[in-house]
């Protein structure tokens, strides 16, 4: 599994910079090294604090991990 390239702190900083409106989103994303699609996917965390964003992002990865765990278990046929 690929690790995240950007930390929650970095994502929140990018979202706060975009909220200021000093530069267009495309320029911010280019400077930051992410795609505008990633920015708009992260935008739902824009009004949160760093701690709240970490909690929310952590829930998403936990849910994905539980799904992989459940699907990886071998099912035994019923007798």
PDB file of N, CA, C and O in Angstrom:
ATOM      1  N   UNK A   1       0.838  -1.169   0.000  1.00  0.00           N
ATOM      2  CA  UNK A   1       0.000   0.000   0.000  1.00  0.00           C
ATOM      3  C   UNK A   1       0.889   1.241   0.000  1.00  0.00           C
ATOM      4  O   UNK A   1       1.885   1.297   0.722  1.00  0.00           O
ATOM      5  N   UNK A   2       0.532   2.218  -0.799  1.00  0.00           N
ATOM      6  CA  UNK A   2       1.319   3.433  -0.910  1.00  0.00           C
ATOM      7  C   UNK A   2       1.044   4.359   0.280  1.00  0.00           C
ATOM      8  O   UNK A   2      -0.103   4.551   0.683  1.00  0.00           O
ATOM      9  N   UNK A   3       2.103   4.918   0.823  1.00  0.00           N
ATOM     10  CA  UNK A   3       1.949   5.875   1.913  1.00  0.00           C
ATOM     11  C   UNK A   3       1.469   7.209   1.372  1.00  0.00           C
ATOM     12  O   UNK A   3       1.664   7.520   0.197  1.00  0.00           O
ATOM     13  N   UNK A   4       0.852   7.982   2.219  1.00  0.00           N
ATOM     14  CA  UNK A   4       0.418   9.316   1.828  1.00  0.00           C
ATOM     15  C   UNK A   4       1.623  10.205   1.582  1.00  0.00           C
ATOM     16  O   UNK A   4       2.612  10.161   2.313  1.00  0.00           O
ATOM     17  N   UNK A   5       1.519  11.007   0.545  1.00  0.00           N
ATOM     18  CA  UNK A   5       2.604  11.921   0.237  1.00  0.00           C
ATOM     19  C   UNK A   5       2.516  13.187   1.080  1.00  0.00           C
ATOM     20  O   UNK A   5       3.539  13.791   1.403  1.00  0.00           O
ATOM     21  N   UNK A   6       1.315  13.586   1.435  1.00  0.00           N
ATOM     22  CA  UNK A   6       1.110  14.835   2.156  1.00  0.00           C
ATOM     23  C   UNK A   6       0.536  14.554   3.531  1.00  0.00           C
ATOM     24  O   UNK A   6      -0.354  13.719   3.689  1.00  0.00           O
ATOM     25  N   UNK A   7       1.057  15.261   4.523  1.00  0.00           N
ATOM     26  CA  UNK A   7       0.537  15.100   5.875  1.00  0.00           C
ATOM     27  C   UNK A   7      -0.734  15.918   6.026  1.00  0.00           C
ATOM     28  O   UNK A   7      -1.029  16.778   5.196  1.00  0.00           O
ATOM     29  N   UNK A   8      -1.479  15.653   7.077  1.00  0.00           N
ATOM     30  CA  UNK A   8      -2.708  16.400   7.337  1.00  0.00           C
ATOM     31  C   UNK A   8      -2.401  17.879   7.565  1.00  0.00           C
ATOM     32  O   UNK A   8      -3.172  18.748   7.160  1.00  0.00           O
ATOM     33  N   UNK A   9      -1.269  18.158   8.214  1.00  0.00           N
ATOM     34  CA  UNK A   9      -0.868  19.550   8.456  1.00  0.00           C
ATOM     35  C   UNK A   9      -0.661  20.294   7.135  1.00  0.00           C
ATOM     36  O   UNK A   9      -1.086  21.440   6.987  1.00  0.00           O
ATOM     37  N   UNK A  10      -0.008  19.635   6.185  1.00  0.00           N
ATOM     38  CA  UNK A  10       0.240  20.257   4.889  1.00  0.00           C
ATOM     39  C   UNK A  10      -1.068  20.493   4.129  1.00  0.00           C
ATOM     40  O   UNK A  10      -1.250  21.532   3.494  1.00  0.00           O
ATOM     41  N   UNK A  11      -1.961  19.526   4.202  1.00  0.00           N
ATOM     42  CA  UNK A  11      -3.242  19.651   3.502  1.00  0.00           C
ATOM     43  C   UNK A  11      -4.039  20.816   4.068  1.00  0.00           C
ATOM     44  O   UNK A  11      -4.600  21.608   3.312  1.00  0.00           O
ATOM     45  N   UNK A  12      -4.095  20.928   5.395  1.00  0.00           N
ATOM     46  CA  UNK A  12      -4.834  22.015   6.032  1.00  0.00           C
ATOM     47  C   UNK A  12      -4.217  23.359   5.665  1.00  0.00           C
ATOM     48  O   UNK A  12      -4.942  24.325   5.423  1.00  0.00           O
ATOM     49  N   UNK A  13      -2.887  23.433   5.619  1.00  0.00           N
ATOM     50  CA  UNK A  13      -2.230  24.690   5.232  1.00  0.00           C
ATOM     51  C   UNK A  13      -2.598  25.068   3.799  1.00  0.00           C
ATOM     52  O   UNK A  13      -2.876  26.235   3.523  1.00  0.00           O
ATOM     53  N   UNK A  14      -2.602  24.111   2.897  1.00  0.00           N
ATOM     54  CA  UNK A  14      -2.987  24.384   1.509  1.00  0.00           C
ATOM     55  C   UNK A  14      -4.423  24.891   1.438  1.00  0.00           C
ATOM     56  O   UNK A  14      -4.709  25.851   0.722  1.00  0.00           O
ATOM     57  N   UNK A  15      -5.314  24.261   2.167  1.00  0.00           N
ATOM     58  CA  UNK A  15      -6.713  24.677   2.153  1.00  0.00           C
ATOM     59  C   UNK A  15      -6.899  26.071   2.740  1.00  0.00           C
ATOM     60  O   UNK A  15      -7.718  26.851   2.254  1.00  0.00           O
ATOM     61  N   UNK A  16      -6.140  26.380   3.785  1.00  0.00           N
ATOM     62  CA  UNK A  16      -6.225  27.715   4.376  1.00  0.00           C
ATOM     63  C   UNK A  16      -5.674  28.773   3.431  1.00  0.00           C
ATOM     64  O   UNK A  16      -6.218  29.874   3.351  1.00  0.00           O
ATOM     65  N   UNK A  17      -4.588  28.449   2.705  1.00  0.00           N
ATOM     66  CA  UNK A  17      -4.040  29.385   1.724  1.00  0.00           C
ATOM     67  C   UNK A  17      -5.033  29.634   0.599  1.00  0.00           C
ATOM     68  O   UNK A  17      -5.161  30.760   0.117  1.00  0.00           O
ATOM     69  N   UNK A  18      -5.729  28.598   0.186  1.00  0.00           N
ATOM     70  CA  UNK A  18      -6.722  28.751  -0.877  1.00  0.00           C
ATOM     71  C   UNK A  18      -7.894  29.597  -0.398  1.00  0.00           C
ATOM     72  O   UNK A  18      -8.471  30.367  -1.165  1.00  0.00           O
ATOM     73  N   UNK A  19      -8.239  29.447   0.874  1.00  0.00           N
ATOM     74  CA  UNK A  19      -9.357  30.207   1.431  1.00  0.00           C
ATOM     75  C   UNK A  19      -9.064  31.702   1.466  1.00  0.00           C
ATOM     76  O   UNK A  19      -9.975  32.522   1.355  1.00  0.00           O
ATOM     77  N   UNK A  20      -7.779  32.056   1.623  1.00  0.00           N
ATOM     78  CA  UNK A  20      -7.389  33.459   1.621  1.00  0.00           C
ATOM     79  C   UNK A  20      -7.673  34.107   0.269  1.00  0.00           C
ATOM     80  O   UNK A  20      -8.027  35.284   0.208  1.00  0.00           O
ATOM     81  N   UNK A  21      -7.519  33.347  -0.813  1.00  0.00           N
ATOM     82  CA  UNK A  21      -7.828  33.846  -2.145  1.00  0.00           C
ATOM     83  C   UNK A  21      -6.745  34.688  -2.785  1.00  0.00           C
ATOM     84  O   UNK A  21      -7.015  35.408  -3.746  1.00  0.00           O
ATOM     85  N   UNK A  22      -5.528  34.616  -2.278  1.00  0.00           N
ATOM     86  CA  UNK A  22      -4.455  35.422  -2.834  1.00  0.00           C
ATOM     87  C   UNK A  22      -3.960  34.886  -4.171  1.00  0.00           C
ATOM     88  O   UNK A  22      -3.546  35.661  -5.034  1.00  0.00           O
ATOM     89  N   UNK A  23      -3.997  33.569  -4.349  1.00  0.00           N
ATOM     90  CA  UNK A  23      -3.541  32.940  -5.590  1.00  0.00           C
ATOM     91  C   UNK A  23      -4.625  31.992  -6.085  1.00  0.00           C
ATOM     92  O   UNK A  23      -5.398  31.474  -5.279  1.00  0.00           O
ATOM     93  N   UNK A  24      -4.699  31.756  -7.375  1.00  0.00           N
ATOM     94  CA  UNK A  24      -5.649  30.770  -7.891  1.00  0.00           C
ATOM     95  C   UNK A  24      -5.304  29.357  -7.405  1.00  0.00           C
ATOM     96  O   UNK A  24      -4.150  29.055  -7.100  1.00  0.00           O
ATOM     97  N   UNK A  25      -6.311  28.513  -7.342  1.00  0.00           N
ATOM     98  CA  UNK A  25      -6.132  27.140  -6.846  1.00  0.00           C
ATOM     99  C   UNK A  25      -5.103  26.384  -7.687  1.00  0.00           C
ATOM    100  O   UNK A  25      -4.290  25.633  -7.148  1.00  0.00           O
ATOM    101  N   UNK A  26      -5.139  26.580  -9.003  1.00  0.00           N
ATOM    102  CA  UNK A  26      -4.201  25.870  -9.873  1.00  0.00           C
ATOM    103  C   UNK A  26      -2.752  26.216  -9.543  1.00  0.00           C
ATOM    104  O   UNK A  26      -1.886  25.342  -9.551  1.00  0.00           O
ATOM    105  N   UNK A  27      -2.486  27.503  -9.248  1.00  0.00           N
ATOM    106  CA  UNK A  27      -1.131  27.919  -8.892  1.00  0.00           C
ATOM    107  C   UNK A  27      -0.712  27.348  -7.539  1.00  0.00           C
ATOM    108  O   UNK A  27       0.423  26.902  -7.376  1.00  0.00           O
ATOM    109  N   UNK A  28      -1.624  27.362  -6.574  1.00  0.00           N
ATOM    110  CA  UNK A  28      -1.316  26.782  -5.259  1.00  0.00           C
ATOM    111  C   UNK A  28      -0.990  25.294  -5.385  1.00  0.00           C
ATOM    112  O   UNK A  28      -0.034  24.808  -4.781  1.00  0.00           O
ATOM    113  N   UNK A  29      -1.790  24.577  -6.174  1.00  0.00           N
ATOM    114  CA  UNK A  29      -1.566  23.143  -6.344  1.00  0.00           C
ATOM    115  C   UNK A  29      -0.236  22.871  -7.043  1.00  0.00           C
ATOM    116  O   UNK A  29       0.472  21.927  -6.694  1.00  0.00           O
ATOM    117  N   UNK A  30       0.099  23.696  -8.025  1.00  0.00           N
ATOM    118  CA  UNK A  30       1.369  23.527  -8.730  1.00  0.00           C
ATOM    119  C   UNK A  30       2.540  23.747  -7.768  1.00  0.00           C
ATOM    120  O   UNK A  30       3.504  22.981  -7.774  1.00  0.00           O
ATOM    121  N   UNK A  31       2.454  24.785  -6.948  1.00  0.00           N
ATOM    122  CA  UNK A  31       3.511  25.060  -5.971  1.00  0.00           C
ATOM    123  C   UNK A  31       3.607  23.963  -4.920  1.00  0.00           C
ATOM    124  O   UNK A  31       4.700  23.623  -4.469  1.00  0.00           O
ATOM    125  N   UNK A  32       2.475  23.418  -4.536  1.00  0.00           N
ATOM    126  CA  UNK A  32       2.407  22.404  -3.487  1.00  0.00           C
ATOM    127  C   UNK A  32       2.798  21.025  -4.004  1.00  0.00           C
ATOM    128  O   UNK A  32       3.288  20.188  -3.245  1.00  0.00           O
ATOM    129  N   UNK A  33       2.579  20.788  -5.306  1.00  0.00           N
ATOM    130  CA  UNK A  33       2.932  19.506  -5.905  1.00  0.00           C
ATOM    131  C   UNK A  33       1.793  18.509  -5.926  1.00  0.00           C
ATOM    132  O   UNK A  33       2.028  17.301  -5.926  1.00  0.00           O
ATOM    133  N   UNK A  34       0.565  18.993  -5.944  1.00  0.00           N
ATOM    134  CA  UNK A  34      -0.587  18.091  -6.011  1.00  0.00           C
ATOM    135  C   UNK A  34      -1.461  18.497  -7.187  1.00  0.00           C
ATOM    136  O   UNK A  34      -1.263  19.558  -7.780  1.00  0.00           O
ATOM    137  N   UNK A  35      -2.413  17.663  -7.515  1.00  0.00           N
ATOM    138  CA  UNK A  35      -3.318  17.978  -8.609  1.00  0.00           C
ATOM    139  C   UNK A  35      -4.518  18.756  -8.073  1.00  0.00           C
ATOM    140  O   UNK A  35      -4.860  18.634  -6.897  1.00  0.00           O
ATOM    141  N   UNK A  36      -5.159  19.554  -8.928  1.00  0.00           N
ATOM    142  CA  UNK A  36      -6.378  20.238  -8.489  1.00  0.00           C
ATOM    143  C   UNK A  36      -7.478  19.258  -8.071  1.00  0.00           C
ATOM    144  O   UNK A  36      -8.303  19.580  -7.217  1.00  0.00           O
ATOM    145  N   UNK A  37      -7.491  18.072  -8.667  1.00  0.00           N
ATOM    146  CA  UNK A  37      -8.484  17.067  -8.269  1.00  0.00           C
ATOM    147  C   UNK A  37      -8.280  16.652  -6.817  1.00  0.00           C
ATOM    148  O   UNK A  37      -9.252  16.462  -6.085  1.00  0.00           O
ATOM    149  N   UNK A  38      -7.027  16.511  -6.393  1.00  0.00           N
ATOM    150  CA  UNK A  38      -6.745  16.182  -4.994  1.00  0.00           C
ATOM    151  C   UNK A  38      -7.187  17.320  -4.084  1.00  0.00           C
ATOM    152  O   UNK A  38      -7.740  17.089  -3.009  1.00  0.00           O
ATOM    153  N   UNK A  39      -6.939  18.548  -4.524  1.00  0.00           N
ATOM    154  CA  UNK A  39      -7.347  19.697  -3.730  1.00  0.00           C
ATOM    155  C   UNK A  39      -8.849  19.679  -3.493  1.00  0.00           C
ATOM    156  O   UNK A  39      -9.303  19.861  -2.364  1.00  0.00           O
ATOM    157  N   UNK A  40      -9.616  19.462  -4.545  1.00  0.00           N
ATOM    158  CA  UNK A  40     -11.071  19.496  -4.394  1.00  0.00           C
ATOM    159  C   UNK A  40     -11.581  18.289  -3.600  1.00  0.00           C
ATOM    160  O   UNK A  40     -12.638  18.369  -2.975  1.00  0.00           O
ATOM    161  N   UNK A  41     -10.847  17.175  -3.617  1.00  0.00           N
ATOM    162  CA  UNK A  41     -11.216  16.037  -2.771  1.00  0.00           C
ATOM    163  C   UNK A  41     -10.945  16.350  -1.301  1.00  0.00           C
ATOM    164  O   UNK A  41     -11.673  15.892  -0.421  1.00  0.00           O
ATOM    165  N   UNK A  42      -9.896  17.132  -1.036  1.00  0.00           N
ATOM    166  CA  UNK A  42      -9.549  17.501   0.331  1.00  0.00           C
ATOM    167  C   UNK A  42     -10.376  18.666   0.831  1.00  0.00           C
ATOM    168  O   UNK A  42     -10.395  18.932   2.032  1.00  0.00           O
ATOM    169  N   UNK A  43     -11.051  19.359  -0.044  1.00  0.00           N
ATOM    170  CA  UNK A  43     -11.737  20.594   0.316  1.00  0.00           C
ATOM    171  C   UNK A  43     -12.792  20.390   1.410  1.00  0.00           C
ATOM    172  O   UNK A  43     -13.114  21.333   2.134  1.00  0.00           O
ATOM    173  N   UNK A  44     -13.327  19.188   1.539  1.00  0.00           N
ATOM    174  CA  UNK A  44     -14.333  18.939   2.575  1.00  0.00           C
ATOM    175  C   UNK A  44     -13.743  19.058   3.978  1.00  0.00           C
ATOM    176  O   UNK A  44     -14.492  19.150   4.951  1.00  0.00           O
ATOM    177  N   UNK A  45     -12.397  19.058   4.102  1.00  0.00           N
ATOM    178  CA  UNK A  45     -11.736  19.224   5.388  1.00  0.00           C
ATOM    179  C   UNK A  45     -11.298  20.665   5.623  1.00  0.00           C
ATOM    180  O   UNK A  45     -10.602  20.933   6.602  1.00  0.00           O
ATOM    181  N   UNK A  46     -11.679  21.591   4.766  1.00  0.00           N
ATOM    182  CA  UNK A  46     -11.192  22.955   4.798  1.00  0.00           C
ATOM    183  C   UNK A  46     -11.572  23.746   6.031  1.00  0.00           C
ATOM    184  O   UNK A  46     -10.802  24.610   6.450  1.00  0.00           O
ATOM    185  N   UNK A  47     -12.711  23.495   6.628  1.00  0.00           N
ATOM    186  CA  UNK A  47     -13.159  24.265   7.785  1.00  0.00           C
ATOM    187  C   UNK A  47     -12.812  23.600   9.106  1.00  0.00           C
ATOM    188  O   UNK A  47     -13.314  24.005  10.155  1.00  0.00           O
ATOM    189  N   UNK A  48     -11.965  22.589   9.066  1.00  0.00           N
ATOM    190  CA  UNK A  48     -11.627  21.871  10.288  1.00  0.00           C
ATOM    191  C   UNK A  48     -10.262  22.294  10.798  1.00  0.00           C
ATOM    192  O   UNK A  48      -9.478  22.924  10.088  1.00  0.00           O
ATOM    193  N   UNK A  49     -10.000  21.938  12.029  1.00  0.00           N
ATOM    194  CA  UNK A  49      -8.672  22.134  12.594  1.00  0.00           C
ATOM    195  C   UNK A  49      -7.805  20.950  12.191  1.00  0.00           C
ATOM    196  O   UNK A  49      -8.295  19.975  11.622  1.00  0.00           O
ATOM    197  N   UNK A  50      -6.527  21.043  12.485  1.00  0.00           N
ATOM    198  CA  UNK A  50      -5.613  19.965  12.123  1.00  0.00           C
ATOM    199  C   UNK A  50      -5.985  18.676  12.848  1.00  0.00           C
ATOM    200  O   UNK A  50      -5.968  17.601  12.248  1.00  0.00           O
ATOM    201  N   UNK A  51      -6.320  18.773  14.124  1.00  0.00           N
ATOM    202  CA  UNK A  51      -6.692  17.584  14.892  1.00  0.00           C
ATOM    203  C   UNK A  51      -7.948  16.914  14.362  1.00  0.00           C
ATOM    204  O   UNK A  51      -8.020  15.688  14.276  1.00  0.00           O
ATOM    205  N   UNK A  52      -8.934  17.722  14.008  1.00  0.00           N
ATOM    206  CA  UNK A  52     -10.184  17.186  13.460  1.00  0.00           C
ATOM    207  C   UNK A  52      -9.940  16.531  12.100  1.00  0.00           C
ATOM    208  O   UNK A  52     -10.510  15.478  11.813  1.00  0.00           O
ATOM    209  N   UNK A  53      -9.111  17.131  11.272  1.00  0.00           N
ATOM    210  CA  UNK A  53      -8.807  16.560   9.962  1.00  0.00           C
ATOM    211  C   UNK A  53      -8.062  15.235  10.112  1.00  0.00           C
ATOM    212  O   UNK A  53      -8.322  14.290   9.367  1.00  0.00           O
ATOM    213  N   UNK A  54      -7.142  15.160  11.065  1.00  0.00           N
ATOM    214  CA  UNK A  54      -6.417  13.909  11.302  1.00  0.00           C
ATOM    215  C   UNK A  54      -7.389  12.811  11.712  1.00  0.00           C
ATOM    216  O   UNK A  54      -7.273  11.669  11.267  1.00  0.00           O
ATOM    217  N   UNK A  55      -8.345  13.164  12.559  1.00  0.00           N
ATOM    218  CA  UNK A  55      -9.322  12.174  13.008  1.00  0.00           C
ATOM    219  C   UNK A  55     -10.158  11.686  11.834  1.00  0.00           C
ATOM    220  O   UNK A  55     -10.381  10.485  11.681  1.00  0.00           O
ATOM    221  N   UNK A  56     -10.620  12.618  11.004  1.00  0.00           N
ATOM    222  CA  UNK A  56     -11.450  12.235   9.860  1.00  0.00           C
ATOM    223  C   UNK A  56     -10.667  11.432   8.834  1.00  0.00           C
ATOM    224  O   UNK A  56     -11.160  10.421   8.334  1.00  0.00           O
ATOM    225  N   UNK A  57      -9.454  11.869   8.515  1.00  0.00           N
ATOM    226  CA  UNK A  57      -8.644  11.143   7.542  1.00  0.00           C
ATOM    227  C   UNK A  57      -8.267   9.768   8.087  1.00  0.00           C
ATOM    228  O   UNK A  57      -8.193   8.802   7.327  1.00  0.00           O
ATOM    229  N   UNK A  58      -8.033   9.671   9.376  1.00  0.00           N
ATOM    230  CA  UNK A  58      -7.712   8.389   9.991  1.00  0.00           C
ATOM    231  C   UNK A  58      -8.875   7.423   9.933  1.00  0.00           C
ATOM    232  O   UNK A  58      -8.669   6.217   9.798  1.00  0.00           O
ATOM    233  N   UNK A  59     -10.098   7.929  10.032  1.00  0.00           N
ATOM    234  CA  UNK A  59     -11.268   7.060   9.942  1.00  0.00           C
ATOM    235  C   UNK A  59     -11.370   6.448   8.559  1.00  0.00           C
ATOM    236  O   UNK A  59     -11.714   5.273   8.426  1.00  0.00           O
ATOM    237  N   UNK A  60     -11.078   7.222   7.534  1.00  0.00           N
ATOM    238  CA  UNK A  60     -11.164   6.702   6.176  1.00  0.00           C
ATOM    239  C   UNK A  60     -10.172   5.572   5.953  1.00  0.00           C
ATOM    240  O   UNK A  60     -10.517   4.559   5.344  1.00  0.00           O
ATOM    241  N   UNK A  61      -8.947   5.728   6.437  1.00  0.00           N
ATOM    242  CA  UNK A  61      -7.953   4.685   6.234  1.00  0.00           C
ATOM    243  C   UNK A  61      -8.280   3.463   7.090  1.00  0.00           C
ATOM    244  O   UNK A  61      -7.994   2.337   6.683  1.00  0.00           O
ATOM    245  N   UNK A  62      -8.868   3.661   8.258  1.00  0.00           N
ATOM    246  CA  UNK A  62      -9.240   2.537   9.114  1.00  0.00           C
ATOM    247  C   UNK A  62     -10.354   1.724   8.454  1.00  0.00           C
ATOM    248  O   UNK A  62     -10.323   0.494   8.459  1.00  0.00           O
ATOM    249  N   UNK A  63     -11.316   2.408   7.898  1.00  0.00           N
ATOM    250  CA  UNK A  63     -12.406   1.698   7.228  1.00  0.00           C
ATOM    251  C   UNK A  63     -11.893   0.886   6.052  1.00  0.00           C
ATOM    252  O   UNK A  63     -12.330  -0.245   5.843  1.00  0.00           O
ATOM    253  N   UNK A  64     -10.970   1.450   5.281  1.00  0.00           N
ATOM    254  CA  UNK A  64     -10.419   0.728   4.140  1.00  0.00           C
ATOM    255  C   UNK A  64      -9.654  -0.499   4.614  1.00  0.00           C
ATOM    256  O   UNK A  64      -9.737  -1.566   4.005  1.00  0.00           O
ATOM    257  N   UNK A  65      -8.909  -0.341   5.704  1.00  0.00           N
ATOM    258  CA  UNK A  65      -8.153  -1.469   6.236  1.00  0.00           C
ATOM    259  C   UNK A  65      -9.058  -2.579   6.731  1.00  0.00           C
ATOM    260  O   UNK A  65      -8.748  -3.755   6.543  1.00  0.00           O
ATOM    261  N   UNK A  66     -10.169  -2.232   7.358  1.00  0.00           N
ATOM    262  CA  UNK A  66     -11.108  -3.250   7.827  1.00  0.00           C
ATOM    263  C   UNK A  66     -11.754  -3.968   6.652  1.00  0.00           C
ATOM    264  O   UNK A  66     -12.008  -5.171   6.722  1.00  0.00           O
ATOM    265  N   UNK A  67     -12.021  -3.242   5.579  1.00  0.00           N
ATOM    266  CA  UNK A  67     -12.604  -3.867   4.396  1.00  0.00           C
ATOM    267  C   UNK A  67     -11.656  -4.866   3.769  1.00  0.00           C
ATOM    268  O   UNK A  67     -12.068  -5.945   3.343  1.00  0.00           O
ATOM    269  N   UNK A  68     -10.377  -4.502   3.714  1.00  0.00           N
ATOM    270  CA  UNK A  68      -9.385  -5.434   3.157  1.00  0.00           C
ATOM    271  C   UNK A  68      -9.245  -6.652   4.059  1.00  0.00           C
ATOM    272  O   UNK A  68      -9.093  -7.773   3.575  1.00  0.00           O
ATOM    273  N   UNK A  69      -9.296  -6.430   5.374  1.00  0.00           N
ATOM    274  CA  UNK A  69      -9.172  -7.541   6.309  1.00  0.00           C
ATOM    275  C   UNK A  69     -10.336  -8.515   6.135  1.00  0.00           C
ATOM    276  O   UNK A  69     -10.133  -9.728   6.085  1.00  0.00           O
ATOM    277  N   UNK A  70     -11.539  -7.988   6.045  1.00  0.00           N
ATOM    278  CA  UNK A  70     -12.710  -8.848   5.920  1.00  0.00           C
ATOM    279  C   UNK A  70     -12.705  -9.612   4.606  1.00  0.00           C
ATOM    280  O   UNK A  70     -13.100 -10.778   4.568  1.00  0.00           O
ATOM    281  N   UNK A  71     -12.264  -8.973   3.527  1.00  0.00           N
ATOM    282  CA  UNK A  71     -12.263  -9.640   2.239  1.00  0.00           C
ATOM    283  C   UNK A  71     -11.123 -10.643   2.103  1.00  0.00           C
ATOM    284  O   UNK A  71     -11.194 -11.560   1.285  1.00  0.00           O
ATOM    285  N   UNK A  72     -10.069 -10.469   2.906  1.00  0.00           N
ATOM    286  CA  UNK A  72      -8.931 -11.371   2.795  1.00  0.00           C
ATOM    287  C   UNK A  72      -9.137 -12.668   3.593  1.00  0.00           C
ATOM    288  O   UNK A  72      -8.427 -13.649   3.372  1.00  0.00           O
ATOM    289  N   UNK A  73     -10.090 -12.673   4.500  1.00  0.00           N
ATOM    290  CA  UNK A  73     -10.340 -13.878   5.285  1.00  0.00           C
ATOM    291  C   UNK A  73     -10.935 -14.959   4.384  1.00  0.00           C
ATOM    292  O   UNK A  73     -11.790 -14.682   3.542  1.00  0.00           O
ATOM    293  N   UNK A  74     -10.486 -16.148   4.569  1.00  0.00           N
ATOM    294  CA  UNK A  74     -11.008 -17.257   3.775  1.00  0.00           C
ATOM    295  C   UNK A  74     -12.306 -17.735   4.376  1.00  0.00           C
ATOM    296  O   UNK A  74     -12.430 -17.902   5.589  1.00  0.00           O
ATOM    297  N   UNK A  75     -13.251 -17.946   3.522  1.00  0.00           N
ATOM    298  CA  UNK A  75     -14.542 -18.448   3.997  1.00  0.00           C
ATOM    299  C   UNK A  75     -14.549 -19.970   3.868  1.00  0.00           C
ATOM    300  O   UNK A  75     -14.114 -20.532   2.863  1.00  0.00           O
ATOM    301  N   UNK A  76     -15.038 -20.595   4.878  1.00  0.00           N
ATOM    302  CA  UNK A  76     -15.137 -22.051   4.820  1.00  0.00           C
ATOM    303  C   UNK A  76     -16.537 -22.423   4.348  1.00  0.00           C
ATOM    304  O   UNK A  76     -17.520 -21.828   4.789  1.00  0.00           O
ATOM    305  N   UNK A  77     -16.631 -23.387   3.470  1.00  0.00           N
ATOM    306  CA  UNK A  77     -17.967 -23.779   2.977  1.00  0.00           C
ATOM    307  C   UNK A  77     -18.794 -24.417   4.093  1.00  0.00           C
ATOM    308  O   UNK A  77     -18.268 -25.113   4.962  1.00  0.00           O
ATOM    309  N   UNK A  78     -20.076 -24.166   4.046  1.00  0.00           N
ATOM    310  CA  UNK A  78     -20.963 -24.759   5.042  1.00  0.00           C
ATOM    311  C   UNK A  78     -21.130 -26.243   4.752  1.00  0.00           C
ATOM    312  O   UNK A  78     -21.261 -26.653   3.598  1.00  0.00           O
ATOM    313  N   UNK A  79     -21.123 -27.021   5.787  1.00  0.00           N
ATOM    314  CA  UNK A  79     -21.209 -28.469   5.622  1.00  0.00           C
ATOM    315  C   UNK A  79     -22.634 -28.938   5.510  1.00  0.00           C
ATOM    316  O   UNK A  79     -22.880 -30.135   5.366  1.00  0.00           O
TER     317      UNK A  79
END
